[in-house]
Amino acid sequence: MEIIKKHRAYFALYFPFVIIVGYLVFAYSKSSIHLYFNQFHSPIFDQFFKYLTYLGDGWPIAIIAVFYLLFIGIRQGLLIGFAVLFSSAITQLFKHFVFGGTLRPGTYFKDVDPQTLHLIEGVDLHSVYSLPSGHTTAAFALTISIAFIYNTRKMDTAMFILGALIGWSRVYLSQHFLEDVFMGSIIGILGTIVIYSLLYSPKMLEKNRLDSPLINWKKNE
C-alpha cells in the first residue's frame, strides 16, 4: 500500500509494536500481563501518565481538529476530525455490541484483592466497556493523521511515540488491559487510512480549496 511506503518510519516502529504486544496478548492472560506491568511505577510516571492520557479525550482532539481547519488547511482538519470520529465509532460498536460488559482492571481485580493494583490518586476508574480502548483508538487516529499531514521521518517517529505513550497511559492508570490498547491502536490506524484514502484520492485532491484554511491569516503578512 502506497501510504505505508510513504511512511516507512512510522510503520517500521508500529509493526514491531504490534508483533510484540500481540504476542504478549495471545501468549499470556490479561490479568498476569496487567499485574506484571502494574508493579513498575513511580511518582513521576504517576503524574506524567495521569495528564498525558487526556490527549485521548474528545475535547482536546476537537480543539486540534478545529485549529487545523481554521489555520492550517480544511483537508487536514477534516482528516483529523473524521479519522477520530470514524475510528471511535467502530470502537464503540465493538464495546457495546461485541464485547459489551467487559470489565476494566479496577473492577476485574476488585473481588480478588482491593490492594492488588497500584492506583493513582485522583483517577476515576471506569468499570465496564474495557475492550477496545477508546482513548487509544482516538490517540492513534490523531497522531497518525498528523504524521500523514507532515510526511516527514521525524514527525512519523514522534507521532508513533506519542500515540504509544497515550495508549500505555491507559494500562498504567489501570483503565484498560493491554489487549484493549492493542485492539484500539489497530482500529485507530486502519480507520485513519480509510479516511485518508478518501480525502487524498485523486478526485478529492483536485479540490484545491480544501488545502487552504478557513481563516487565511497569511494574506495579511
Rosetta silent file (secondary structure, phi, psi, omega in degrees, C-alpha in Angstrom):
SEQUENCE: MEIIKKHRAYFALYFPFVIIVGYLVFAYSKSSIHLYFNQFHSPIFDQFFKYLTYLGDGWPIAIIAVFYLLFIGIRQGLLIGFAVLFSSAITQLFKHFVFGGTLRPGTYFKDVDPQTLHLIEGVDLHSVYSLPSGHTTAAFALTISIAFIYNTRKMDTAMFILGALIGWSRVYLSQHFLEDVFMGSIIGILGTIVIYSLLYSPKMLEKNRLDSPLINWKKNE
SCORE:     score description
SCORE:     0.000 S_00000001
   1 L     0.000  137.506 -173.687    0.000    0.000    0.000 S_00000001
   2 H   -61.678  -38.292 -177.289    1.322    3.420   -1.010 S_00000001
   3 H   -64.296  -34.289  178.039    0.634    5.075    2.333 S_00000001
   4 H   -69.090  -39.400  177.425    2.793    2.531    4.146 S_00000001
   5 H   -63.352  -40.762 -178.571    5.658    3.137    1.715 S_00000001
   6 H   -67.789  -25.733 -176.679    5.372    6.901    2.225 S_00000001
   7 L  -123.084   52.995 -179.978    5.516    6.483    5.988 S_00000001
   8 H   -58.093  -38.991 -177.020    8.080    3.747    6.407 S_00000001
   9 H   -61.168  -41.102  179.897    9.452    5.371    9.542 S_00000001
  10 H   -67.086  -50.892 -174.680    6.075    5.177   11.287 S_00000001
  11 H   -75.312  -20.018  173.755    5.240    1.635   10.272 S_00000001
  12 H   -67.216  -24.341  174.959    8.801    0.436   10.909 S_00000001
  13 H   -91.571  -38.211 -174.976    8.020    1.222   14.544 S_00000001
  14 H   -71.504  -40.870 -177.469    4.374    0.200   14.571 S_00000001
  15 H   -62.105  -45.519  174.524    4.723   -3.267   13.037 S_00000001
  16 H   -61.975  -36.060  176.684    7.250   -4.481   15.675 S_00000001
  17 H   -58.988  -47.259 -179.814    4.977   -2.923   18.310 S_00000001
  18 H   -63.790  -40.775 -178.562    2.013   -4.926   17.012 S_00000001
  19 H   -65.949  -46.638 -177.612    4.045   -8.147   16.860 S_00000001
  20 H   -67.069  -49.935 -179.168    5.467   -7.808   20.378 S_00000001
  21 H   -66.151  -40.173  177.981    2.254   -6.647   22.016 S_00000001
  22 H   -60.527  -40.169  177.815    0.227   -9.159   20.021 S_00000001
  23 H   -61.773  -45.710  179.932    2.492  -11.983   21.228 S_00000001
  24 H   -61.341  -43.804 -177.351    2.014  -10.928   24.854 S_00000001
  25 H   -62.831  -40.168 -176.228   -1.743  -10.628   24.435 S_00000001
  26 H   -89.058  -19.530 -176.947   -2.138  -14.075   22.896 S_00000001
  27 H   -91.874  -25.268 -175.890    0.525  -15.886   24.932 S_00000001
  28 L  -128.726  160.112  177.856   -0.437  -14.723   28.438 S_00000001
  29 L   -72.875  151.063 -178.183   -3.614  -13.952   30.334 S_00000001
  30 H   -64.183  -30.822  179.803   -4.655  -10.321   30.509 S_00000001
  31 H   -70.018  -42.763 -179.806   -4.576  -10.430   34.301 S_00000001
  32 H   -66.837  -38.690  177.148   -0.998  -11.726   34.512 S_00000001
  33 H   -62.393  -46.981 -175.956    0.186   -9.135   31.983 S_00000001
  34 H   -65.066  -44.176 -179.172   -1.515   -6.321   33.849 S_00000001
  35 H   -65.982  -34.129  179.317   -0.241   -7.325   37.270 S_00000001
  36 H   -64.714  -50.282 -176.889    3.294   -7.704   35.950 S_00000001
  37 H   -74.655  -25.856 -177.989    3.474   -4.222   34.436 S_00000001
  38 H   -67.022  -18.846 -179.432    1.486   -2.608   37.237 S_00000001
  39 L   -77.488  -12.952  179.949    4.335   -3.203   39.664 S_00000001
  40 L   -97.691  103.523 -177.924    6.572   -0.768   37.760 S_00000001
  41 L  -152.737  163.827  176.835    5.603    2.715   38.835 S_00000001
  42 L  -156.080  159.052  179.096    6.965    5.933   40.292 S_00000001
  43 H   -57.809  -36.183  179.608    5.531    9.263   41.467 S_00000001
  44 H   -64.964  -47.679  179.044    6.879   10.960   38.323 S_00000001
  45 H   -65.540  -34.427  177.845    5.219    8.448   35.999 S_00000001
  46 H   -55.957  -48.657 -178.832    2.031    8.633   38.059 S_00000001
  47 H   -72.678  -39.606 -178.715    1.699   12.343   37.300 S_00000001
  48 H   -59.917  -52.139 -176.972    3.012   12.094   33.744 S_00000001
  49 H   -75.324  -26.590  177.740    0.534    9.454   32.594 S_00000001
  50 H   -59.278  -39.672 -177.798   -2.305   10.918   34.661 S_00000001
  51 H   -94.911  -31.012  179.140   -2.260   14.055   32.500 S_00000001
  52 H   -61.930  -34.348 -176.270   -0.955   12.637   29.222 S_00000001
  53 H   -59.746  -24.005 -179.215   -3.986   10.372   28.961 S_00000001
  54 H   -66.071  -16.889  177.390   -6.221   13.433   28.418 S_00000001
  55 H   -68.688  -10.903  174.693   -4.813   13.765   24.900 S_00000001
  56 H   -95.678    2.755  178.242   -7.050   10.820   24.043 S_00000001
  57 L   -79.202  162.728 -178.119  -10.158   12.694   25.214 S_00000001
  58 H   -67.202  -43.393 -174.625  -12.675   14.171   22.825 S_00000001
  59 H   -64.903  -48.314  177.268  -12.294   17.854   23.690 S_00000001
  60 H   -58.601  -39.403  179.999   -8.511   18.197   23.167 S_00000001
  61 H   -68.271  -39.814  177.833   -8.810   16.348   19.853 S_00000001
  62 H   -61.466  -40.935  179.209  -11.761   18.514   18.786 S_00000001
  63 H   -63.526  -42.461  178.765   -9.729   21.641   19.560 S_00000001
  64 H   -63.378  -44.456 -179.581   -6.800   20.330   17.496 S_00000001
  65 H   -62.759  -42.935  179.102   -9.081   19.456   14.557 S_00000001
  66 H   -66.066  -38.934  177.506  -10.734   22.894   14.630 S_00000001
  67 H   -58.958  -45.107  178.698   -7.327   24.581   14.834 S_00000001
  68 H   -64.701  -41.296  177.928   -6.210   22.764   11.692 S_00000001
  69 H   -58.822  -44.250 -174.468   -9.479   23.633    9.925 S_00000001
  70 H   -77.767  -38.869 -167.724   -9.139   27.311   10.769 S_00000001
  71 H  -121.109  -16.078 -177.326   -5.423   27.928   10.407 S_00000001
  72 H  -109.008  -57.393 -179.959   -3.653   25.051    8.587 S_00000001
  73 L   179.698  142.682 -179.586   -5.987   23.536    5.983 S_00000001
  74 H   -63.260  -44.227 -178.471   -9.539   22.280    5.650 S_00000001
  75 H   -59.821  -42.196 -179.073   -8.420   18.911    4.299 S_00000001
  76 H   -66.684  -41.302  177.541   -6.029   18.422    7.211 S_00000001
  77 H   -65.617  -39.365  177.519   -8.653   19.374    9.779 S_00000001
  78 H   -65.767  -37.921  178.576  -11.176   17.050    8.174 S_00000001
  79 H   -59.185  -50.302 -178.979   -8.638   14.234    8.188 S_00000001
  80 H   -62.678  -49.659 -176.522   -8.061   14.562   11.925 S_00000001
  81 H   -62.665  -50.147 -177.128  -11.735   15.052   12.775 S_00000001
  82 H   -72.482  -33.169  178.103  -13.195   12.320   10.592 S_00000001
  83 H   -61.839  -45.499  179.810  -10.382    9.838   11.320 S_00000001
  84 H   -68.329  -43.822 -179.303  -11.026   10.096   15.046 S_00000001
  85 H   -63.729  -46.229 -178.225  -14.821   10.056   14.662 S_00000001
  86 H   -64.603  -47.318 -179.924  -14.860    7.107   12.265 S_00000001
  87 H   -64.406  -42.229 -179.146  -12.387    5.039   14.283 S_00000001
  88 H   -66.049  -35.267  177.643  -14.097    5.871   17.564 S_00000001
  89 H   -62.683  -41.339  177.743  -17.483    4.864   16.143 S_00000001
  90 H   -63.553  -43.619  179.331  -16.077    1.435   15.256 S_00000001
  91 H   -61.057  -42.350  179.677  -14.603    1.100   18.735 S_00000001
  92 H   -64.492  -36.198  175.799  -17.935    1.991   20.349 S_00000001
  93 H   -61.609  -44.758  177.504  -19.688   -0.652   18.248 S_00000001
  94 H   -63.483  -43.859 -178.187  -17.207   -3.256   19.483 S_00000001
  95 H   -57.917  -46.642 -169.811  -17.536   -2.034   23.071 S_00000001
  96 H   -93.543  -27.344 -173.548  -21.308   -2.180   23.212 S_00000001
  97 H  -115.122  -15.736  179.176  -22.338   -4.900   20.774 S_00000001
  98 H  -111.445  -51.252 -178.290  -19.420   -7.339   20.589 S_00000001
  99 L  -112.266   27.731 -176.272  -17.515   -7.112   23.870 S_00000001
 100 L   -53.843  137.620  178.183  -20.217   -5.387   25.917 S_00000001
 101 L    83.315    1.499  178.352  -19.802   -5.595   29.670 S_00000001
 102 L   -61.183  127.751 -175.410  -16.103   -6.458   29.568 S_00000001
 103 L   -74.467  142.043  172.835  -14.690   -5.491   32.967 S_00000001
 104 L   -80.062  164.164 -177.516  -11.974   -2.885   33.367 S_00000001
 105 H   -54.634  -43.735 -177.860   -8.930   -3.722   35.539 S_00000001
 106 H   -58.038  -39.823  178.871  -10.211   -1.844   38.597 S_00000001
 107 H   -80.575  -38.259 -178.389  -13.419   -3.883   38.650 S_00000001
 108 H   -58.153  -42.252 -176.599  -11.800   -7.108   37.409 S_00000001
 109 L   -93.383   -3.620 -174.442   -9.376   -7.230   40.348 S_00000001
 110 L   -60.061  -42.045 -177.369  -11.734   -5.742   42.940 S_00000001
 111 L   -79.745  -13.179  178.749  -13.061   -9.065   44.166 S_00000001
 112 L   -79.746  -57.288  179.957   -9.574  -10.597   44.256 S_00000001
 113 L  -168.218  116.229 -178.679   -7.866   -8.060   46.483 S_00000001
 114 L   -57.743  -22.950 -178.117   -8.552   -4.308   46.672 S_00000001
 115 L   -94.061    6.249 -175.229   -4.837   -3.744   47.297 S_00000001
 116 L   -62.672  -42.686 -172.952   -3.698   -5.726   44.262 S_00000001
 117 L   -97.215  147.313  167.302   -3.243   -2.749   41.946 S_00000001
 118 L   -83.950  117.014 -177.998   -1.148    0.362   42.212 S_00000001
 119 L  -115.590  153.972 -176.394   -3.678    3.118   41.611 S_00000001
 120 L  -102.160  129.947 -179.117   -3.146    6.855   41.144 S_00000001
 121 L   -61.183  136.365  178.234   -4.933    9.301   43.392 S_00000001
 122 L    91.014   -5.983  178.330   -7.458   11.445   41.568 S_00000001
 123 L   -94.269  117.088 -179.764   -8.012    8.985   38.697 S_00000001
 124 L   -84.742  108.481 -176.544  -11.661    7.968   38.474 S_00000001
 125 L   -77.396  133.446  173.876  -11.628    4.351   37.336 S_00000001
 126 L   -82.696  161.603 -172.603  -14.283    3.162   34.907 S_00000001
 127 L  -109.159  -36.120 -175.769  -15.816   -0.250   35.484 S_00000001
 128 L  -133.211 -175.659 -176.647  -17.004   -1.763   32.178 S_00000001
 129 L    58.310   54.489 -175.272  -16.696   -1.500   28.374 S_00000001
 130 L   -79.905  -39.074 -172.047  -13.000   -2.217   28.507 S_00000001
 131 L  -110.179  125.567   -4.545  -12.374   -3.703   25.043 S_00000001
 132 L   -84.348  176.887  178.021  -11.254   -1.922   22.883 S_00000001
 133 L   -82.309  117.690  179.556   -9.703    1.208   24.398 S_00000001
 134 H   -68.107  -39.812  178.241  -11.442    4.310   23.103 S_00000001
 135 H   -61.422  -42.140 -179.489   -8.656    6.637   24.238 S_00000001
 136 H   -66.699  -42.347  176.632   -6.077    4.530   22.410 S_00000001
 137 H   -55.522  -51.204 -178.903   -8.193    4.437   19.259 S_00000001
 138 H   -64.052  -40.421 -178.142   -8.530    8.226   19.283 S_00000001
 139 H   -63.768  -44.897  179.287   -4.877    8.756   20.176 S_00000001
 140 H   -70.390  -35.968  176.458   -3.566    6.641   17.318 S_00000001
 141 H   -63.207  -43.813  179.471   -6.074    8.151   14.873 S_00000001
 142 H   -63.774  -51.816 -172.336   -4.972   11.643   15.916 S_00000001
 143 H   -70.334  -37.897  179.757   -1.238   11.033   15.896 S_00000001
 144 H   -73.913  -27.741  173.747   -1.050    9.082   12.652 S_00000001
 145 H   -61.495  -45.159  179.338   -3.237   11.740   10.994 S_00000001
 146 H   -65.564  -38.181  176.228   -0.680   14.373   11.964 S_00000001
 147 H   -61.777  -42.470  178.389    2.108   12.104   10.713 S_00000001
 148 H   -62.980  -37.582 -177.149    0.291   11.772    7.373 S_00000001
 149 H   -65.723  -44.800 -173.766   -0.133   15.554    7.145 S_00000001
 150 H   -89.834  -26.784  171.403    3.542   16.445    7.635 S_00000001
 151 L    53.258   48.085  174.498    5.029   13.406    5.919 S_00000001
 152 L  -128.040  154.752 -179.389    8.497   13.566    7.486 S_00000001
 153 H   -61.730  -42.412 -178.771   10.559   10.877    9.172 S_00000001
 154 H   -64.147  -41.293  179.951   10.885   12.910   12.366 S_00000001
 155 H   -69.711  -38.349  175.471    7.152   13.518   12.593 S_00000001
 156 H   -55.495  -48.441 -177.448    6.414    9.836   11.883 S_00000001
 157 H   -65.598  -46.607 -178.173    8.679    8.836   14.756 S_00000001
 158 H   -62.747  -41.476 -177.167    7.414   11.499   17.159 S_00000001
 159 H   -72.387  -33.823  175.385    3.753   10.728   16.453 S_00000001
 160 H   -64.366  -46.504 -178.640    4.185    6.987   16.891 S_00000001
 161 H   -60.171  -44.176 -179.595    5.900    7.527   20.235 S_00000001
 162 H   -63.510  -45.512  178.713    3.170    9.939   21.372 S_00000001
 163 H   -61.232  -42.339  179.983    0.365    7.576   20.335 S_00000001
 164 H   -65.079  -38.688  179.713    2.057    4.629   22.043 S_00000001
 165 H   -67.794  -40.291  177.258    2.569    6.622   25.256 S_00000001
 166 H   -64.054  -42.405  176.454   -1.071    7.704   25.359 S_00000001
 167 H   -60.499  -43.957 -179.739   -2.092    4.090   24.800 S_00000001
 168 H   -65.380  -30.677  179.065    0.255    2.928   27.540 S_00000001
 169 H   -58.482  -31.545 -179.755   -1.187    5.520   29.909 S_00000001
 170 H   -67.724  -35.017  176.489   -4.450    3.571   29.822 S_00000001
 171 H   -75.087  -45.120 -177.723   -2.659    0.455   31.078 S_00000001
 172 H   -58.956  -40.430 -178.461   -0.534    2.376   33.578 S_00000001
 173 L   -82.397    0.168 -177.366   -3.630    4.018   35.078 S_00000001
 174 L    60.178   32.865  172.027   -5.451    0.644   35.174 S_00000001
 175 L   -87.744  -22.033 -177.880   -8.208    1.978   32.948 S_00000001
 176 L  -148.180  160.492  170.072   -7.569   -0.775   30.395 S_00000001
 177 L   -87.818  164.804 -179.181   -5.824   -4.082   29.817 S_00000001
 178 H   -61.560  -35.660 -179.772   -3.036   -4.384   27.270 S_00000001
 179 H   -64.276  -30.525  178.225   -5.329   -6.241   24.850 S_00000001
 180 H   -66.678  -41.581  178.896   -7.682   -3.231   24.863 S_00000001
 181 H   -68.644  -41.288  178.219   -4.834   -0.937   23.838 S_00000001
 182 H   -56.270  -50.878 -178.565   -3.630   -3.416   21.232 S_00000001
 183 H   -69.463  -38.601  179.346   -7.020   -3.544   19.529 S_00000001
 184 H   -61.105  -39.472 -179.887   -7.624    0.187   19.903 S_00000001
 185 H   -65.326  -40.179 -179.979   -4.387    1.034   18.106 S_00000001
 186 H   -64.611  -45.013  179.689   -5.267   -1.196   15.164 S_00000001
 187 H   -63.044  -43.164 -179.110   -8.739    0.330   14.803 S_00000001
 188 H   -61.150  -42.575 -178.392   -7.335    3.863   15.047 S_00000001
 189 H   -72.998  -46.271 -179.793   -4.749    3.291   12.336 S_00000001
 190 H   -64.385  -40.249  178.257   -6.974    1.359    9.929 S_00000001
 191 H   -62.540  -39.548  179.222   -9.789    3.856   10.367 S_00000001
 192 H   -67.878  -39.205  178.409   -7.442    6.743    9.605 S_00000001
 193 H   -61.303  -38.844  178.054   -6.107    5.033    6.480 S_00000001
 194 H   -62.396  -48.939 -179.170   -9.697    4.706    5.205 S_00000001
 195 H   -65.364  -40.413  178.567  -10.416    8.413    5.760 S_00000001
 196 H   -61.267  -42.599 -178.424   -7.044    9.426    4.306 S_00000001
 197 H   -63.879  -26.878  177.603   -7.679    7.367    1.175 S_00000001
 198 H   -80.784  -49.353 -176.237  -10.940    9.270    0.660 S_00000001
 199 H   -71.409  -26.047 -178.075   -9.714   12.801    1.378 S_00000001
 200 L  -111.768   22.767  173.770   -6.472   12.340   -0.549 S_00000001
 201 L   -70.285  157.057 -179.042   -7.895   10.418   -3.505 S_00000001
 202 H   -52.279  -40.653 -179.221   -7.040   11.859   -6.964 S_00000001
 203 H   -66.642  -42.306 -179.315  -10.558   13.268   -7.331 S_00000001
 204 H   -72.290  -29.195  178.664  -10.523   14.950   -3.903 S_00000001
 205 H   -68.085  -18.950  175.925   -7.019   16.344   -4.460 S_00000001
 206 L   -70.140  -19.923  179.875   -8.436   18.328   -7.365 S_00000001
 207 L   -83.148   82.238 -174.276  -10.413   20.358   -4.826 S_00000001
 208 H   -62.337  -26.989 -179.243   -7.635   22.858   -4.103 S_00000001
 209 H   -59.177  -28.828 -178.997   -9.810   24.910   -1.773 S_00000001
 210 H   -67.665  -17.502 -179.252   -9.529   22.117    0.783 S_00000001
 211 H   -89.651    1.800  174.969   -5.813   22.793    1.126 S_00000001
 212 L  -105.816  149.714  177.711   -6.438   26.326    2.402 S_00000001
 213 L   -75.802  162.080  176.527   -7.530   27.139    5.951 S_00000001
 214 L   -65.678  -34.284  175.613  -10.904   28.660    6.695 S_00000001
 215 L  -109.962  106.759 -176.884   -9.085   31.719    8.042 S_00000001
 216 L   -86.005   75.001 -176.319   -6.361   32.681    5.588 S_00000001
 217 H   -66.093  -20.040 -177.763   -4.212   34.570    8.067 S_00000001
 218 H   -70.595  -19.612 -178.843   -1.181   34.516    5.744 S_00000001
 219 H   -64.483  -23.270 -177.369   -2.832   37.045    3.421 S_00000001
 220 H   -89.826   -1.285 -178.382   -2.137   39.733    5.981 S_00000001
 221 L   -76.300    0.000    0.000    1.583   39.006    6.206 S_00000001
